Each structure stands twice: as C-alpha cells, then as structure tokens.
Amino acid sequence: MTPEFLIANVTLFLLAIFLGFELITKVPATLHTPLMSGANAISGISIIGALIGANVLYDGGDTVLSGILAFVAIVLAMINVVGGFAVTNRMLNMIAGKKRGGK
C-alpha cells in the first residue's frame, strides 16, 4: 500500500465522518427515528461488502486479518439491520395503536 493511497483513504474516511455528523445533527428530533431506522437497513450493503471480503480469504488470501475483519463487519451490520427493522416495526405498531384507539 502506497502512502498516497493510505492518505487518500484516511481523508475519505474523515470526510465521511464529518459529513455523517453534520447530517445527523441537522435532522429534527421528530424525524430522527424514522430516518435512522431506514438508514440502518442500508447496512445490507455493508453485509454484501463483508461477504466479498470474506471471499478474499476463502480464495487464498494471504492474511487471516481480512477474514476476521469481514466476520466482525458481518456481525455488526446484521445487528444494525435487525435493530433498524425492530425500531421501524415498533414505530409502526405505535402509530397503528393510536389510529385504532381513536376510532
């Protein structure tokens, strides 16, 4: 890995952190939960990326580190996906309960 490649990746990572922080702090509290539960479902993309990373090890990769990192990424992304859908389901049940009780 060249120093230029590393600097470019670190810069991109820091910009993504800054952008994510700025976006989340600008979201009103009433929209935060629906927005985050929908965004958590996007973690499915992370799962696919982690599966591809795990495949690198399976295809004869030179290090076990990629397999370990892929496993950790799959576990964390699955927790995020399941949690996002659980929050969304709970929100929808709360809304449906209000509509039933008001009629």
Secondary structure, DSSP 4 states (H G I P E B T S, - for coil): --HHHHHHHHHHHHHHHHHHHHHHHHS-HHHHHHHHHHHHHTHHHHHHHHHHHHHHHHTT-S-SHHHHHHHHHHHHHHHHHHHHHHHHHHHHHHHHHHHHHH-
